[in-house]
Amino acid sequence: MIENRPLATFVAHLTLVVGVVVIAFPLYLTFIASTHTAEAIVQNVPMPMLPGDNLLESYRLALFGGQTRTGSTLPPVAPMLVVSLVSALVIAIGKIAISLLSAFAVVYFRFPGRSVVFWAIFVTLMLPVEVRILPTYKVVSDLGMLNTYAGLTIPLIASATATFLFRQFFLTVPDELVEAARIDGAGPMRFFKDVLLPLSSTSIAALFVIQFIYGWNQYLWPLLMTTHEDMYPVVMGIKRLLSPSDAATEWNAVMATAMLAMIPPALVVVLMQKWFVKGLVDSEK
């Protein structure tokens, strides 16, 4: 029997509404600022709370760059969005592919030192990125991969976390499936492709969302890796739009760029929400 408790229901809904307002209000301010001119944002205190009439101009300026009303020249953000999209996709797909294969090898292949190999992978979780970033940069620089997509993505596609998650899932797969595949004459890669991959689909989808956002939001590594403007991701583009000197910052273009930078990861989360939640909470795999 379900108890009807109006007060508890009201408090729960009120908490949810307050949480949504707290989270959404900065996004609303960002969008509103992107619809006004830079002068209107700076001169009006407090900032206008209703949309302005400069929306198309602000987003055109952000996407394609050009001359502003104050005489400064802004770089186009469209190429940066492409760099971020390619990097995020390669990092997400690369992490999942390598993690699936490494977990498959650790669980289903018997070789000397198997446990040592797994713990050697797992112990890398204890090393923060900042500890490994200088040696990694040295290796990438010596290989001539600066200002390349390979340099932006390859050092980031190894993931001990994803390997551990797939290993734990593979350990729950019944041995009867392995024996049945062996009796049917399926080799290791056939078993991996026809049995393990379909069973892992929800976990793969959940990890794809997480790793795509991880790759999209990268800032420190691209900051070290790139010196050419045509290889800057959009996160670095936002930083570039902020004037470090006395020059006026084009806040409308900055806010429009921030909104554009939020759209791809938001779309990934919305479109894959069902798979993402199922991959995190589904235990009947």
C-alpha positions in Angstrom: 0.0 0.0 0.0 1.4 3.4 -1.0 0.9 6.1 1.6 -0.3 9.5 0.5 1.9 12.1 2.2 1.2 15.5 0.7 3.7 17.4 2.8 6.6 15.0 1.9 5.6 15.2 -1.8 5.5 19.0 -1.7 8.9 19.2 0.0 10.4 16.8 -2.6 9.0 18.7 -5.5 10.0 22.0 -4.0 13.6 20.7 -3.6 13.7 19.6 -7.2 12.4 22.9 -8.5 14.9 24.9 -6.4 17.7 22.6 -7.7 16.7 23.1 -11.3 16.5 26.9 -10.8 20.0 27.0 -9.2 21.5 24.9 -12.0 19.6 26.5 -14.9 19.9 30.2 -13.9 23.6 30.6 -14.9 22.7 29.0 -18.3 19.8 31.4 -18.7 22.1 34.4 -17.9 24.6 33.1 -20.4 22.0 32.9 -23.2 20.5 36.3 -22.3 24.0 37.9 -22.4 24.6 36.3 -25.9 21.6 38.2 -27.2 22.8 41.6 -26.2 25.6 43.8 -27.4 28.8 44.0 -25.4 28.1 47.6 -24.5 24.6 46.8 -23.2 26.1 44.1 -21.0 28.8 46.3 -19.5 26.8 49.5 -19.2 23.6 48.1 -17.7 23.8 47.3 -14.0 22.2 44.9 -13.3 22.4 43.0 -16.6 19.2 42.8 -18.6 17.1 39.7 -17.7 15.2 39.6 -21.0 16.5 38.6 -24.5 17.9 41.4 -26.7 17.9 41.9 -30.4 21.6 41.0 -31.1 21.2 37.2 -31.1 22.0 36.5 -34.7 24.9 39.0 -34.8 26.5 37.5 -31.6 26.4 34.0 -32.9 27.6 34.9 -36.3 30.5 36.8 -34.7 31.3 33.8 -32.5 31.1 31.2 -35.2 32.8 33.0 -38.1 34.8 35.7 -36.3 35.4 39.2 -37.7 35.5 42.8 -36.8 33.6 44.0 -33.7 32.1 47.4 -33.1 35.0 48.3 -30.9 37.5 47.6 -33.7 38.9 44.3 -32.3 39.1 41.2 -34.4 37.7 37.9 -33.0 38.9 34.4 -34.2 36.2 32.1 -35.7 34.9 29.4 -33.3 33.6 27.0 -35.9 37.0 25.3 -36.6 37.5 25.0 -32.8 34.2 23.2 -32.5 35.4 20.7 -35.2 38.6 20.1 -33.4 36.8 19.5 -30.1 34.3 17.2 -31.8 36.9 15.1 -33.5 39.0 14.9 -30.3 36.1 14.0 -28.1 34.9 11.2 -30.5 38.4 9.7 -31.0 39.1 9.8 -27.2 35.7 8.2 -26.3 35.8 5.5 -29.0 39.5 4.8 -28.4 39.1 4.5 -24.7 36.2 2.1 -25.0 37.9 0.0 -27.7 41.2 -0.4 -25.8 39.4 -1.0 -22.5 37.2 -3.7 -24.0 40.2 -5.5 -25.5 42.4 -5.2 -22.4 39.6 -6.4 -20.1 38.8 -9.3 -22.4 42.5 -10.3 -22.4 42.8 -10.1 -18.6 39.6 -12.1 -17.9 39.6 -14.8 -20.7 43.2 -15.5 -21.4 45.5 -17.5 -19.2 49.1 -16.2 -19.3 51.9 -15.7 -16.7 51.6 -12.5 -14.7 48.0 -11.9 -15.6 47.1 -10.4 -12.2 50.3 -8.3 -12.2 49.3 -6.9 -15.6 45.8 -6.0 -14.3 47.1 -4.3 -11.1 49.7 -2.5 -13.2 46.9 -1.0 -15.2 44.7 -0.4 -12.1 47.5 1.4 -10.2 47.6 4.1 -12.8 44.4 5.4 -11.2 46.5 6.6 -8.3 48.6 8.8 -10.5 47.0 12.2 -11.3 47.2 13.6 -14.8 49.5 16.4 -13.5 52.2 13.8 -12.5 52.2 12.2 -15.9 51.8 15.2 -18.1 55.4 16.3 -18.5 56.8 12.9 -19.4 53.9 12.4 -21.8 54.5 15.8 -23.4 58.2 14.8 -23.8 57.3 11.6 -25.6 54.7 13.2 -27.8 57.1 16.1 -28.7 59.9 13.6 -29.6 57.5 11.8 -31.8 56.6 15.0 -33.7 52.9 14.9 -32.8 52.6 18.4 -31.5 49.7 20.3 -33.2 48.2 17.1 -34.5 45.0 15.2 -33.8 47.1 12.2 -32.8 48.9 14.2 -30.2 45.6 15.6 -28.8 44.0 12.2 -28.5 46.4 9.2 -28.3 47.9 10.1 -24.9 44.3 10.3 -23.5 42.7 7.1 -24.8 44.1 4.7 -22.2 41.6 4.3 -19.3 42.2 2.1 -16.3 38.7 3.0 -15.0 36.9 1.7 -18.1 39.2 -1.4 -18.1 38.2 -2.1 -14.5 34.5 -1.7 -15.2 34.5 -4.0 -18.2 36.6 -6.6 -16.3 34.1 -6.6 -13.5 31.3 -7.1 -16.0 33.0 -9.9 -17.9 33.5 -11.7 -14.6 29.8 -11.9 -14.3 29.2 -13.6 -17.7 28.3 -17.3 -17.0 31.0 -19.8 -17.9 28.3 -21.8 -19.8 28.3 -19.1 -22.5 32.0 -19.6 -23.0 31.7 -23.4 -23.1 28.7 -23.1 -25.6 30.7 -20.8 -27.9 33.7 -23.2 -27.7 31.5 -26.2 -28.6 30.1 -24.2 -31.6 33.6 -23.7 -32.8 33.8 -19.9 -32.1 37.2 -18.6 -31.6 38.1 -15.9 -29.0 37.4 -12.9 -31.3 34.2 -14.5 -32.5 33.1 -14.9 -28.9 34.1 -11.4 -28.2 32.2 -9.9 -31.1 29.1 -12.0 -31.0 28.6 -12.5 -27.3 30.5 -10.0 -25.1 29.9 -6.9 -27.2 26.1 -7.2 -27.4 26.0 -7.9 -23.6 28.1 -4.9 -23.0 26.1 -2.5 -25.1 24.6 -0.5 -22.2 27.9 -0.2 -20.4 29.5 1.0 -23.6 26.8 3.6 -24.1 27.2 4.9 -20.5 31.0 5.1 -20.8 30.7 6.8 -24.2 28.7 9.6 -22.7 31.2 10.0 -19.8 34.3 9.8 -22.1 32.8 12.1 -24.7 32.3 14.9 -22.1 35.7 14.2 -20.7 37.3 14.6 -24.2 35.2 17.7 -25.0 36.2 19.5 -21.8 39.9 19.0 -22.1 41.9 22.2 -21.5 45.2 21.5 -19.9 46.5 19.0 -22.4 45.5 20.9 -25.5 47.0 24.0 -23.9 50.4 22.3 -23.8 50.0 20.4 -27.1 48.9 23.1 -29.4 50.6 26.3 -30.6 48.7 26.7 -33.9 45.3 28.4 -33.8 43.9 25.9 -36.2 44.3 23.1 -33.6 42.7 25.0 -30.7 39.6 23.3 -29.1 36.6 25.4 -28.2 37.4 25.4 -24.5 40.7 27.2 -25.3 38.7 29.5 -27.7 36.6 30.8 -24.8 39.8 31.7 -22.9 41.2 33.4 -26.0 38.1 35.6 -26.2 38.8 37.1 -22.8 41.0 40.1 -23.2 43.9 40.0 -20.8 44.8 43.7 -21.4 42.8 46.9 -21.2 41.0 46.0 -24.4 37.2 45.6 -24.0 36.0 42.0 -23.8 33.3 41.2 -26.3 31.1 39.5 -23.7 28.3 38.8 -26.1 30.7 36.7 -28.3 32.1 35.0 -25.2 28.7 34.0 -24.0 27.6 32.9 -27.4 30.8 30.7 -27.6 30.0 29.2 -24.2 26.5 28.3 -25.4 27.8 26.8 -28.6 30.4 24.8 -26.5 27.6 23.3 -24.3 25.4 22.1 -27.2 27.2 19.0 -28.4 27.8 17.4 -24.9 24.2 18.3 -24.0 22.9 16.6 -27.1 24.9 13.5 -26.4 23.5 13.3 -22.9 19.9 13.9 -24.0 20.0 11.5 -27.0 21.7 8.7 -25.0 20.0 9.4 -21.7 18.1 6.1 -21.7 21.2 4.0 -22.5 23.3 6.0 -20.0 21.0 5.5 -17.1 20.4 1.8 -18.0 24.2 1.2 -18.2 24.7 2.7 -14.8 21.9 1.0 -12.9 20.9 -2.1 -14.8 22.1 -5.2 -12.9 20.3 -7.8 -15.0 22.8 -8.0 -17.7 
